[in-house]
Amino acid sequence: MLRPRLRKDQLIVFAVYCCMIAYATAVQALPWWAYVLPLLAWSGVLAYGAMRIEARFFVPSVCSGNTGRKAIALTFDDGPLPQYTPVVLDILAKAEAPAAFFCIGKNAEANPGLLQRIYEAGHVVGNHSYAHHFWFDMFGSTRMLTDMHQADDAVEAVIDCRPRLFRPPYGVTNPNLARAISRGGYVSVGWNIRSLDTVAKDADALQQRILGQLKPGAILLLHDTCAITAQLLPALITAIRARGYVIERLDKLINEAPYA
């Protein structure tokens, strides 16, 4: 069972530090920065834990496959959208490469034919929230879960399956999201190769960035909403396989059932 990796240890360290400050204060006066620095340090730890899903600080997320084999999973976020999702699906079909698509519910609702095509092609459909709201990570757990269930409903209405795998918007986690994921029975899925294809300008540089991070069990984050990803994908798949790696479907790589 996955558990948060850092939170308990950091809480202990912070508590010990506070006890030391309290003891020192009882003995003699301390300068103001002795009180401020630990608060700043702890704030930095919390920010790191929230922004880095692979730290598993707030949410026990699957960020790689537990395997020594040269196998990786391709994952695509933010679709389906008409401009590039069909191109990505054509490339995957030609290469006979399975993938996982973490779909935004409102996009799935607006493009049911594309969602059906993803599913019928044998790819996994995951939940990436309904609206991918900019302030999603500021919602309370109940509102988060309502949004996640709305995405499930949109997907289930088309493919008759309810996603179990969930990827947090922006990869941001916090205690509210941890409660929503637990209450909803989801498996949180992150990554250990973040391509940064949403901001990349040079396809060759992007490919080298990805290939330089390949490792057994890697989960690669891409987006089926980017022109550069569609441009790069055929050569990337060829290069990954040329290095001896097999592309496996995400659920097989992490040994988790994709649907509830």
N, C-alpha and C positions, 0 to 999 in steps of 0.2 A: 504494500500500500504506500502510495506516495505521500510524503508529508512535507510541510514547509521546511526549507533547508536552514535558514539563517535566523529566523525570528526568535526562537527560544534562547539561543546562545547570546544574541545581541541584547535581549531583555535582561539576562543575568549580568552581563558586563555593565549595562547601564545602571542596574539596581545597585551593584557593588560600588560603582563610581559615586552614585548619589549618597550612599552610606558613608563613603570616605569624606565627601564634601560636608555632610552633616556633622561628622565627628570632628573634622578640622575646624568647622565653624564654632563648635562648642569650646574648642581649645583656644582659638584666636581668630581675629577678624581676617577675612580673605579678600583679595582684590576682586573687583566686579567681574573681570573676565573669567575667573575660576567658576562662576555660576553660568556664564553665557556660553562658554566653549562646549561643555558637554551637551547643552541643548542644541547648539548648532550641529555638533557631530551627530547627534541622534536624528535630527531633521534630515541630514544628509543620508543616513542609513535608510530612513523611511522612504526618501525620494528614490534612492537606488533600488530598493525592494519593489516599489510600485512600478518603476519604468522598465525593469529588467525581468521579464517573465521567466527567463531561465534560472533566475536566482531562487525561484519557488519560495519567496519570502512570505507572501500573504496567501497564495493559492498554490496547492500542489499540482503543478502542470507537467505534462509529458512533453519534453523538449528534444528527445532523441529516442531511437530504438535501442533496446538493450541487446545488442548483438555485436559479435566480433566479425561478422561477415561483411563483405564490401557491398552493402545494400543501403540505399537511401530512398527517401520519399519526396516527391514533388508536391507542393501545396500551393494553391492559388487563392488569394483573398479578394473580396470586394465586388465580385460579379454577382450574377451574370449580367453583362451588358452587350448590346448588339454589335458594338464597334470591333472589339478584339476577342471576346469569348469564343465566337465561332472559329476565328483563325487559330486560336490556341487549341481548340478541340480538333480541328483538322490536322494540326501538327502532331498532336498526341496520338491520333488514330493512325496516321501514316507511320509513326515510329513505334506503334504498339507499346506505348508507355502509359501506365496507369497513374492517376493523380487523385488528389483530394481538393475539392473546391469549397472553401468556407464562404458561403453565400450571405450577402446582406438580404434580409427578408423582403424589404420593399423592392429590391431589384428582382428577386425571384418571383414576386407577385406580379411585377410589371412585364416579366419575360418568361412566362411559363413554358413556352416551347424550348427555350434554351436550357432551362432547368431540367426539363424532361430529357433533352438530348444528353446533358451531362450524366444523368443517372443511367440512361439506357446504354451509354457508351462504356459503362462499367466503372465509372469513377465514384468516389465517395462524395457525398454532399454533407457538409458540416454547417453548423450555426455560427454566424458572425454578427449576431444581434439583428434586430429588425431595421433600425434606422441608422446604425453606426453614428449616433449623435455625438457631436464634438464634446459635449459635457457628460457623456455616458458614465464616466468614472466618478462623477459627482452625484449620481443618482443614489437614492436609498436602495437597499437590497430588494424591497418589494417592487419598486418601479423597474429595477434591472430585470428581475425575473419575469415581470409582465412583458417587457420588451423581448426577452429571449423566447418566451412562449409564443408571442406573436410571430416571431420568425419561424418557429417550429410549425405553427399552423399554416403559414404561407407555403412552406416546403411540403408538408404532409398533404395539402390540398392538391398538389400536382403529382407527387411520386408515391403517395400512400405510405411514406416512411417518415418517422419522426427522428431527427438528428439527435445523437447522443454526444457527439464530439463538438466542443465549443471552443472557439478562439476569441479571446477578448478583443474588442476594438482597440486599435493602437498597441495592443499587447500590455496595456496598463491594468494592474491588479491592485486590490485593496481589500480591507475586511468586509465591506458590503458585498463586493463581488464574490468573495469566498463563501459568504452565507447563501447568496443566490445560486451559485453553482452547486453547493451541497444540497440545498432544498430542491433544486431541479433535477438532481441525479445526473448531472453532466460530467464528462471528462474534459478537463481543460487541456488544450493542446497548444504548445508554443512552437519554438524552432530553435535550432542552434546554428543555422546559417541564415542571416538576414541579408538578402541580396541588395536592398536599397534601390530596387529597380524603379521606384516611384520618383526618385530624384536623379537617377543616372542619366548621363548624356552620351556616353561613349559605350557602344555595345561590346567592343573588344575588352575594354577595361572592366566592364561589368562581368563578363565571362571569366576573366582572370581572377577577379575578386572571389567569385563563387568557387572556381576550381581550386583556388588556394586554401579553401576551408573544408574541402571534402574530407570526410572521415566515416568509418563504418557506423551505420545507424543514424546518419544525419537527416534532419528534417529541414528542407529548403523552403524558405518563404519567398514566394513570387506573387505577382498580381496579374490577373487576366483582364486588366483594365488599362494596360500600358502598351504603347506602340513598341517601345524598345524591348519589352519582354517577348512580344510576338516575333519581332525581328531576330532576336537572339536564340529563341528556343530550339530550333532545329540543330544548330551547331552546338549548343550547350548539351543537348541529349547525346549527340554523337561523341562529344569530348568526355562526358561523364562515363559512357560505356567504354571508350578507348582506354580509360584508366582502370578498367577491370571492375567497375561498379555495376550492380544490378539495380534497376529502378523498380521498387516494390510499391504496392498500394499501401497507403498510410496505416490502415487498420491492421494489415498483416505485419507491418514493420513494428508497430507498438503493441500488437496483440490485444487490441481492444475492439469490441463490437461497435460498429459505426452507428447503429440505430437502436432506439429504445424498444 
